[in-house]
Amino acid sequence: LGVQAVGQHVSELSNSFAQMLEMGAVLEDVAGTIHVHPTLGEAFHEASLRALGHAIHI
């Protein structure tokens, strides 16, 4: 699992990125994590679900 992010307010996601990388998370781990609503972290969650073919809002 790796992360590349560019954009306004992307620093809000750095904690989630770092935590997932530190724990050696795989895509299913990210998709199974509960993210606070409403935050940009939800986009991280939704992107993970999309990669697994289970997106809810895209």
C-alpha positions in Angstrom: 0.0 0.0 0.0 1.4 3.4 -0.9 -0.1 6.9 -1.0 0.3 9.9 -3.3 -1.9 12.9 -2.7 -2.0 16.4 -4.2 -4.6 19.1 -3.5 -6.0 21.6 -1.2 -6.4 20.3 2.4 -4.6 17.0 1.6 -2.6 17.4 4.9 -5.9 16.5 6.7 -5.4 13.0 5.4 -1.7 12.6 6.4 -2.5 11.1 9.7 -4.7 8.4 8.2 -2.1 7.7 5.5 0.7 7.4 8.1 -1.4 5.1 10.3 -2.2 2.7 7.5 1.3 2.6 6.3 2.7 2.0 9.8 0.3 -0.9 10.4 1.1 -2.5 7.1 -2.5 -2.1 6.0 -3.7 -3.7 2.8 -6.6 -2.3 0.7 -9.2 -4.4 2.6 -8.0 -2.9 5.9 -8.5 0.6 4.6 -12.0 -0.3 3.3 -12.9 -1.8 6.6 -11.9 1.2 8.7 -14.5 3.6 10.0 -13.8 7.2 9.0 -15.3 10.3 10.6 -18.1 12.0 8.8 -18.0 14.6 7.2 -14.3 14.7 6.5 -11.9 14.2 3.6 -11.1 10.8 5.2 -14.3 9.5 3.8 -12.8 10.0 0.3 -9.9 7.7 1.3 -12.4 5.1 2.4 -14.6 5.5 -0.7 -11.5 5.2 -3.0 -10.5 2.0 -1.2 -14.0 0.6 -1.7 -14.0 1.6 -5.3 -10.7 -0.2 -5.9 -12.3 -3.3 -4.4 -15.4 -2.9 -6.6 -17.7 -2.0 -3.7 -18.0 1.8 -3.9 -21.1 3.3 -2.3 -21.2 6.9 -3.5 -19.2 6.9 -6.8 
